[in-house]
Amino acid sequence: MNLTLIPSGLVLFRFLIAPFLLWDAWDGDTSILFLVGFTAAFLSDIFDGIIARRLGVSNAKLRQADSWADTCLFSCIFLSAWLGYRDILIAYRLPLLMVIFAQIVWWIVNLIKYGKPASYHTYSAKFWGITLFIAIVALFGFNYADITLWLTCIAGTIYSIEEVAMTLILPVWTHDVLSIFHALKIRQQLQTTDISTV
């Protein structure tokens, strides 16, 4: 078995499980398999990067695929929530619209500057992922959406703002930049390199 394929396999798993989750929620109700599948997808998102770095196969192509897999997964989760918990989403439209607007700005800024989405995998993105997991389990498992939903929307907005700032700071597309402080350091290094080559 080629161990270097494990990270790619975990990314592919998220692509494949996402439409299954949506299918499970299509009638407005979800089975226990929904939470099991989502939990497995969430764990795959944690371990694909860890394993890739341990095996020395963490590259821009894999990290971009990882980001697209996350987008696919959570888009299907949102549609599933709309099908089964529309009244709750409407009731919490303010925080949801806040994070959606921040994400739209994130997409626009990155597409204008780089022509493609960023793939930073920041600490704030990881924290948002954790709050998303908690909020989704609370909603689909316990029909609860108050503090958990507000928390994930606030975390998502902060994440988006930080990464927009990072895109404005970094002159070239760069993957795996952990925070705005790391982005500033990379920018300084690039400027120093440019000066030394003049």
Sine and cosine of phi, psi and omega as CSV:
sin_phi,cos_phi,sin_psi,cos_psi,sin_omega,cos_omega
0.00,0.00,0.74,-0.67,-0.01,-1.00
-1.00,0.08,0.97,-0.24,-0.08,-1.00
-0.90,0.43,-0.42,0.91,-0.04,-1.00
-0.93,0.38,-0.25,0.97,0.01,-1.00
-1.00,0.07,-0.16,0.99,-0.05,-1.00
-0.86,0.51,-0.75,0.66,0.01,-1.00
-0.86,0.52,-0.67,0.74,0.03,-1.00
-0.90,0.44,-0.61,0.79,0.03,-1.00
-0.90,0.44,-0.62,0.78,0.02,-1.00
-0.93,0.37,-0.62,0.79,0.07,-1.00
-0.91,0.42,-0.71,0.70,0.02,-1.00
-0.87,0.49,-0.61,0.79,0.01,-1.00
-0.84,0.54,-0.66,0.75,0.00,-1.00
-0.92,0.39,-0.60,0.80,0.08,-1.00
-0.88,0.48,-0.65,0.76,-0.09,-1.00
-0.98,0.21,-0.58,0.81,-0.06,-1.00
-0.97,0.24,-0.45,0.89,-0.08,-1.00
-0.84,0.54,-0.79,0.61,0.02,-1.00
-0.91,0.41,-0.47,0.88,0.06,-1.00
-0.90,0.43,-0.67,0.75,0.03,-1.00
-0.88,0.47,-0.67,0.74,0.03,-1.00
-0.90,0.43,-0.65,0.76,0.04,-1.00
-0.88,0.48,-0.65,0.76,-0.01,-1.00
-0.90,0.43,-0.50,0.87,-0.04,-1.00
-0.99,-0.10,0.06,1.00,-0.17,-0.99
-0.87,0.49,-0.55,0.84,-0.02,-1.00
-1.00,0.04,0.16,0.99,0.01,-1.00
1.00,0.02,0.02,1.00,0.01,-1.00
-0.73,-0.68,0.43,-0.90,0.00,-1.00
-0.79,-0.62,0.49,-0.87,0.05,-1.00
-1.00,-0.09,0.06,-1.00,0.05,-1.00
-0.89,0.46,-0.41,0.91,0.02,-1.00
-0.90,0.44,-0.45,0.89,0.03,-1.00
-0.88,0.48,-0.78,0.63,-0.01,-1.00
-0.93,0.38,-0.59,0.81,0.04,-1.00
-0.90,0.43,-0.73,0.68,0.00,-1.00
-0.90,0.43,-0.66,0.75,0.00,-1.00
-0.92,0.40,-0.65,0.76,0.04,-1.00
-0.88,0.48,-0.67,0.74,0.04,-1.00
-0.89,0.46,-0.64,0.77,0.02,-1.00
-0.91,0.42,-0.66,0.75,0.01,-1.00
-0.89,0.45,-0.68,0.73,0.03,-1.00
-0.91,0.41,-0.60,0.80,0.03,-1.00
-0.90,0.44,-0.56,0.83,0.01,-1.00
-0.93,0.36,-0.54,0.84,0.03,-1.00
-0.95,0.32,-0.72,0.69,-0.18,-0.98
-1.00,0.07,-0.32,0.95,-0.02,-1.00
-0.89,0.45,-0.68,0.73,0.01,-1.00
-0.94,0.34,-0.65,0.76,0.01,-1.00
-0.87,0.49,-0.75,0.66,-0.03,-1.00
-0.91,0.41,-0.64,0.77,0.00,-1.00
-0.88,0.48,-0.67,0.75,0.02,-1.00
-0.93,0.37,-0.62,0.78,0.00,-1.00
-0.90,0.43,-0.59,0.80,-0.03,-1.00
-1.00,0.03,-0.09,1.00,0.02,-1.00
0.96,0.29,0.49,0.87,-0.03,-1.00
-0.88,-0.48,0.28,0.96,0.02,-1.00
-0.98,0.20,0.96,-0.28,-0.01,-1.00
-0.75,-0.66,0.09,-1.00,-0.08,-1.00
-0.87,0.49,-0.66,0.75,-0.03,-1.00
-0.89,0.46,-0.71,0.71,0.00,-1.00
-0.92,0.40,-0.66,0.75,-0.03,-1.00
-0.93,0.37,-0.57,0.82,0.08,-1.00
-0.91,0.40,-0.69,0.72,0.03,-1.00
-0.88,0.48,-0.62,0.78,0.05,-1.00
-0.86,0.50,-0.70,0.71,0.00,-1.00
-0.90,0.43,-0.66,0.75,0.01,-1.00
-0.92,0.39,-0.59,0.81,0.05,-1.00
-0.89,0.45,-0.65,0.76,0.05,-1.00
-0.89,0.45,-0.68,0.73,0.01,-1.00
-0.88,0.47,-0.69,0.72,0.02,-1.00
-0.89,0.46,-0.73,0.68,-0.04,-1.00
-0.88,0.48,-0.79,0.62,-0.10,-0.99
-0.97,0.24,-0.37,0.93,0.14,-0.99
-0.91,0.40,-0.68,0.73,0.04,-1.00
-0.92,0.39,-0.58,0.81,0.05,-1.00
-0.90,0.44,-0.69,0.72,0.00,-1.00
-0.89,0.46,-0.70,0.72,0.04,-1.00
-0.89,0.46,-0.61,0.79,0.05,-1.00
-0.90,0.44,-0.67,0.75,0.03,-1.00
-0.91,0.42,-0.61,0.79,0.02,-1.00
-0.90,0.43,-0.61,0.79,0.00,-1.00
-0.94,0.34,-0.61,0.80,-0.11,-0.99
-0.97,-0.24,-0.37,0.93,-0.10,-1.00
-0.69,-0.72,0.68,0.73,-0.07,-1.00
-0.85,0.52,-0.67,0.74,-0.02,-1.00
-0.88,0.48,-0.62,0.78,0.01,-1.00
-0.93,0.37,-0.69,0.73,0.01,-1.00
-0.89,0.46,-0.64,0.77,0.03,-1.00
-0.91,0.41,-0.64,0.76,0.01,-1.00
-0.89,0.45,-0.53,0.85,0.00,-1.00
-0.96,-0.28,0.56,0.83,-0.07,-1.00
-0.90,0.43,-0.52,0.86,-0.02,-1.00
-0.88,0.48,-0.84,0.55,0.02,-1.00
-0.91,0.41,-0.55,0.84,0.01,-1.00
-0.92,0.39,-0.69,0.73,0.04,-1.00
-0.91,0.41,-0.54,0.84,0.03,-1.00
-0.88,0.48,-0.76,0.66,-0.04,-1.00
-0.96,0.28,-0.55,0.84,0.05,-1.00
-0.91,0.42,-0.69,0.72,0.04,-1.00
-0.88,0.48,-0.68,0.73,0.02,-1.00
-0.89,0.46,-0.62,0.79,0.03,-1.00
-0.94,0.35,-0.59,0.80,0.05,-1.00
-0.89,0.45,-0.70,0.72,0.05,-1.00
-0.87,0.49,-0.65,0.76,0.03,-1.00
-0.84,0.54,-0.75,0.66,-0.01,-1.00
-0.89,0.46,-0.73,0.69,-0.05,-1.00
-0.88,0.48,-0.75,0.67,-0.04,-1.00
-0.88,0.48,-0.70,0.71,-0.02,-1.00
-0.93,0.37,-0.64,0.77,0.00,-1.00
-0.93,0.37,-0.60,0.80,0.02,-1.00
-0.92,0.38,-0.69,0.72,-0.09,-1.00
-0.99,0.15,-0.69,0.73,-0.12,-0.99
-0.94,-0.35,-0.29,0.96,-0.05,-1.00
0.98,0.18,0.13,0.99,0.02,-1.00
-0.32,-0.95,0.31,-0.95,-0.01,-1.00
-0.91,0.41,0.45,-0.89,0.10,-0.99
-0.95,0.30,0.33,-0.94,0.03,-1.00
-0.62,-0.78,0.87,0.49,-0.13,-0.99
-0.99,0.17,-0.61,0.79,-0.06,-1.00
0.82,0.58,0.81,0.58,-0.05,-1.00
-0.96,0.28,0.20,-0.98,0.11,-0.99
-0.88,0.48,-0.64,0.77,-0.01,-1.00
-0.91,0.41,-0.54,0.84,0.06,-1.00
-0.92,0.39,-0.64,0.77,0.02,-1.00
-0.91,0.42,-0.66,0.75,0.03,-1.00
-0.90,0.43,-0.66,0.75,0.04,-1.00
-0.88,0.48,-0.65,0.76,0.02,-1.00
-0.86,0.51,-0.66,0.75,0.02,-1.00
-0.90,0.43,-0.70,0.71,0.00,-1.00
-0.92,0.39,-0.56,0.83,0.07,-1.00
-0.89,0.46,-0.70,0.71,0.01,-1.00
-0.85,0.52,-0.73,0.68,-0.02,-1.00
-0.89,0.46,-0.70,0.71,-0.03,-1.00
-0.91,0.42,-0.64,0.77,-0.02,-1.00
-0.94,0.35,-0.67,0.74,0.05,-1.00
-0.90,0.44,-0.65,0.76,0.01,-1.00
-0.89,0.45,-0.66,0.75,-0.03,-1.00
-0.95,0.33,-0.81,0.58,-0.10,-1.00
-0.98,0.19,-0.46,0.89,-0.04,-1.00
-1.00,-0.07,-0.52,0.86,-0.11,-0.99
-0.77,-0.64,0.10,1.00,0.03,-1.00
0.83,0.55,0.61,0.79,-0.06,-1.00
-0.88,-0.48,0.72,-0.69,0.03,-1.00
-0.43,-0.90,0.99,0.11,0.07,-1.00
-0.72,-0.70,-1.00,-0.02,-0.01,-1.00
-0.89,0.47,-0.65,0.76,-0.06,-1.00
-0.90,0.43,-0.64,0.77,-0.01,-1.00
-0.95,0.32,-0.68,0.74,0.06,-1.00
-0.87,0.48,-0.69,0.73,-0.02,-1.00
-0.87,0.49,-0.71,0.70,-0.04,-1.00
-0.94,0.34,-0.53,0.85,0.04,-1.00
-0.94,0.34,-0.64,0.77,0.06,-1.00
-0.91,0.41,-0.70,0.71,0.02,-1.00
-0.89,0.47,-0.65,0.76,0.01,-1.00
-0.92,0.40,-0.60,0.80,0.03,-1.00
-0.93,0.37,-0.70,0.72,0.04,-1.00
-0.88,0.48,-0.70,0.72,0.04,-1.00
-0.85,0.53,-0.72,0.69,-0.04,-1.00
-0.89,0.45,-0.69,0.72,0.01,-1.00
-0.89,0.46,-0.69,0.73,0.01,-1.00
-0.88,0.47,-0.70,0.71,-0.06,-1.00
-0.95,0.30,-0.50,0.86,0.12,-0.99
-0.89,0.46,-0.71,0.71,0.03,-1.00
-0.88,0.48,-0.64,0.77,0.01,-1.00
-0.90,0.43,-0.63,0.78,0.03,-1.00
-0.91,0.41,-0.62,0.78,0.04,-1.00
-0.93,0.38,-0.48,0.88,-0.03,-1.00
-0.98,0.18,-0.70,0.71,-0.11,-0.99
-0.98,0.18,0.79,-0.61,-0.03,-1.00
-0.96,0.27,-0.40,0.92,-0.02,-1.00
-0.74,-0.67,0.41,-0.91,0.03,-1.00
-0.89,0.46,0.77,-0.63,-0.03,-1.00
-0.65,-0.76,0.70,-0.71,0.01,-1.00
-0.98,-0.20,0.37,-0.93,0.03,-1.00
0.84,0.55,0.87,0.49,0.10,-0.99
-0.93,-0.36,0.91,-0.41,-0.26,-0.96
-0.96,0.27,-0.40,0.92,-0.02,-1.00
-0.27,-0.96,0.11,-0.99,0.02,-1.00
-0.91,0.43,-0.49,0.87,0.03,-1.00
-0.93,0.37,-0.62,0.78,0.08,-1.00
-0.91,0.41,-0.60,0.80,0.02,-1.00
-0.90,0.44,-0.67,0.74,0.03,-1.00
-0.89,0.46,-0.63,0.78,0.01,-1.00
-0.91,0.40,-0.67,0.75,0.02,-1.00
-0.90,0.43,-0.67,0.74,0.03,-1.00
-0.87,0.50,-0.68,0.73,0.01,-1.00
-0.89,0.45,-0.66,0.75,0.02,-1.00
-0.89,0.45,-0.67,0.75,0.00,-1.00
-0.91,0.41,-0.64,0.77,0.02,-1.00
-0.91,0.41,-0.63,0.77,0.04,-1.00
-0.90,0.44,-0.66,0.75,0.03,-1.00
-0.90,0.44,-0.65,0.76,0.00,-1.00
-0.90,0.43,-0.66,0.76,0.00,-1.00
-0.91,0.41,-0.64,0.77,-0.05,-1.00
-0.95,0.32,-0.35,0.94,-0.01,-1.00
-1.00,-0.04,-0.11,0.99,0.01,-1.00
-0.97,0.24,0.00,0.00,0.00,0.00
